[in-house]
Amino acid sequence: MPHGIPQTAARTGRTPAGPAVGALLRSWRQRRGLSQLDLACEADISTRHVSFLETGRSQPSRSMLIHLAERLDVPLRDRNALLVAAGFAPVYSEHGLDNPAMEAARKAVDLVLTGHEPFPALAVDRHWHLIAANRAVAPLLEGVSAELLAPPVNVLRLSLHPGGLAGRIGNWAQWRDHVLSRLTRQIEASADPALVALRSELQGYPAPPSSDDGDSEAGHHPDVVVPLRLHTSAGPLTLFSTTTVFGTAVDVTLSELAIEAFFPADAETADRLRRTLAEMPAPSGERV
């Protein structure tokens, strides 16, 4: 159980400094593009009951609130907020990765990262802060400013900032469009104000002088997937990425952790990554 939150609370429908639970439910319903009738059908309850819950004429039970949150695909962190707003204790734990309860998860992350070598892979939290990375990531960061590498490292900022990778990304405009589109979808799903601020920051970055997107315009993707074309001292690399998440997480931290694994899009990139890793010192210490 998260610390600092009472196990019981008065059933007022409102926390001392928070919004009413009905307003939160309405906000999530509208964010999902559902009418009250749509939600009623999804949740197998009456439209009138949905209306009464949203206006505060009825207070949801704990089980009903969890049921509606599941139907609305509300993130675990925000499900806890709904429960607290309704006067209940949160039910989803939030452990730090250094907590003993997370040992199996840490080992799983480390196994995936290490197993993906010699190709780059990294783990990030919900705000795109770097949690862990395998050895293949370090060589890609040559020339990045020390300020951007100071914890907490934000990998989206790292890729588009003028002092980051931006000047070495051959398809910068295409990659920027991909990053911002993905971030926008995440904002639409979560309504996270920190992500809104991050998107605004990224949108303000200027194009690097060396950017050249002659083969593709932003928003037009001739490839099967959007590639990352990166110039490195080992030669040009063309990569594409996949995302892995914990599919059955009931802990807030785990539900928000994602592993971004990059794969070579051609044989030359694969060979260069293998040679680069082979020339690196042997690993030491733990990653996560």
N, C-alpha and C positions, 0 to 999 in steps of 0.2 A: 504494500500500500504506500503511495507517495507520502512523504513526510510533510508536516505542516498543514494538513487538511484534516478537519475533524471527522471522526467516524460517523457521527450523526449530526444532523442539522435540522433546524425548524423547517417545516413544510410550508414555506412562504411563496415558493415559485421564483424567488429572487435572492441572490446573494447581496450582501451589504453594498458592494461597489460594482455589481455586474448587472447585465440585462436580464429581463424576464425570460424564462425558458420558452414561452410561447413565441416571443420575438425571434429567438435563436432558431427554433424549429421552422418558422416561416422563412427566415433568411436562407437556411439550408435547402428547403423545398424550392424556393425561387432560384437559387443558384444551380440546382439540378434541372431547371426548366420544367418542373412539374406543376400541374394545377392541384388544387385540393382533392379533386376527384381522382386524378392520377395517383396521388399518394394513398388515398383511401383504398383504391383497388390494389396497389402494391402491398399495402399493409393489412389488407382484409379487415378493414374497419369502415365505419360510416363516414361520409363526407362531413356530416354534422359534427362528429366527434373530432375530426381534424380541425374544423373551424373553431370549436370550443377550446381545444388545446392551444391553438395559436393566439386566440384572443384572451386567454387566461380565465375563461368561464369554467374550464375544467383543468385540473392538475393531473399530469400523467403519473402513472405508477412507475416504479423503477423498471419493471420488465417491459412496460409499453414504451418507455423512453429508449431503452436499448434496442427494442424491436424496430422502432421508427428510425433510429440512427443507422441500423444495419440496412434498412430499405433505401435510405438516402446516401449510403456509402460515405458516412461521415468519418473522417480520420479518428484514430483512437484518442489522440490528444484532445480533440474537440468533443468526442463523446464524453470524456471526463468533465469537460466544461459544461456540457448539457446537464449531466447528473448533478454537478455542484449547483448550477442555476436552479434546479428543481428541488434543492434541499437534501440531496443524497450524497453519500460519500462516493468518490470515484472508484471504479472497479478495475481499471487498467493500470498496472504498475508501470513505473518508469525508473529503470535501473541504469546507472552509468556502466559503460563497457568494462570498467575495472571492478565491478561488483562480482563476487564469487558466483552469483546466480547466472551470470552471463558467460561463464567459462566455456561452455559448449558452443555458444554462438561465436565467441572470439576465435575459437579453434576452427570453426567452420569458415569464417571469413578469411583467416590466415591460409587455410587449405585451398580455398578458391583462388586467392591472390597468387600464392606460390605455384599452384598447379597451372596457372595461365602463362607463366614465364616460358619462353623468352619474350612474350608479348605484354604490353603494358596493361595494368589493371589497378583500379583504386576503389576505395570505399568512401562514401560521402554521407553526410546527414541531410536532413530535410532542407537546410539552407545552403547546400552544396559546399559545406566545409569539409576539408580533407580529414578523414579518420585514419586511413591507412593506405599504403601503396606498395606494390611489389618493386623489385629492383629495376625492372625495365622502364619504370617511369622516370627515374632520375636523369638518364641521359637526354631525355626530351626537353629538360628544363634548362639547358645551357643558355646562358645569357639573360635569364630572367632576373629582374631586380631583387635584391635581398629583402626589400620592404614587402614585396608580394609573397615571399616565401616565409615570412614571419607568421607564426601561428596566431589566430586560426587562418589557415590558407583556404581561400575560396577558389574552387577550381574554375568556375565560370569567369570570375574576375581575372584569374590567371590567363585564361585563353584569349580574352578580348582586350585586356588592358594594353596600352602602348608600351608599357615596360614589361609586359609578359610575353606571350607567344604570338601576339598579333602580327608582328613584323615578319614572322617566319611561316605564317599560314598562307599558302598559295591561293586558296579559294576563300579568302577572309570574308567577303560579303555573303557568300553562300553559307559558310559556317556560322556567321553572325545571325543570319536569318533563321537558321536551324536552332541555334541556342535560344534566341528570343522567343521563337514559336513554342519551343518545348517549355520554356519558363512560363509563358502565358498560359499554356494548358494546365500547368501545375498550380498557378494562381487561381484559375477558374475552379479547380477542384478543391483547393484548400482555403482560399481567401486569406492567405498568410501575408500580413502587412510587411514583414521582413523581405519576402520575395518581391513584393511590389516595389519596395525601395531598391532592391538589387536590380530589378529590370530597368528602372529609371536610370540608375547609375550606368549600366551597361549600354543603354541606348545613347548616352551622352558621350561615349568614347569616340574619338575621331578615327577615320580609316587610316591605317598605316601608309606612309608614302610608297612602300614597295608592294602594296596590295595589287593583285592582278587577277581578275576574274573573267578573262577573255573567253573561257570555254563555258561559263555558266553565269547567269544572272541570279541575284538573290530571289528566292521564291521559285526558281526553275531548277529542277533536279534531274539531269539526264541520266544519273546513275540509278541503280537499283536501291541503294541507300545513300544518304548524304555522307560523303567522305570527308575526312580531315587530311588535307594535303600539307604536310609539314616539311620544311627545309631544315636539315640537320647537318652536322659536320660529317656524319656517316653517309650522307646522301639523302635524296628526297624519299619521304615515307608517305604512303597512302593507306589510311586506316579507316575502318568503320567500327562502330561500337554496339554492344548489347548491354542491357540492364538486367541485373538479377536482384530480387528482393526476397525476404523471408515470407513465404506464402501463408504461413499459419501463425504469424506473430500475434501475441496478445499482450506484449509489452510495448509501450509507446516508443522507446528508443529503437527496438528492433524493427518495428513497423515503419520507421522513418529512415532506416539505413538501406542504402542501395550500393551495389557493386557495378561499376562501369568497366567493362572489359573491352579492350580494343584488339581488333584482329587485322592482320595484313590483308590489303585488297589485291595484292599482286605478289608474285614470287620474289621480285627484287626487294620489296619491303620486308618480306619474311626473312630473306637471307641477311639483310642488313641488321635486323633486330637480333637475329641469332648470333651474328658476329660481335655485335656490341655487347651483348650480355656475356659472351664467352671471355671477353677481354676485361670484364669487371672483376674486382676482388671478391673472394668468397663471402657469402652473407654471414652476419653475426648478429645475435640478439633477436628479440621478438618484434614483430611488426605491429601487432594490435595491443 
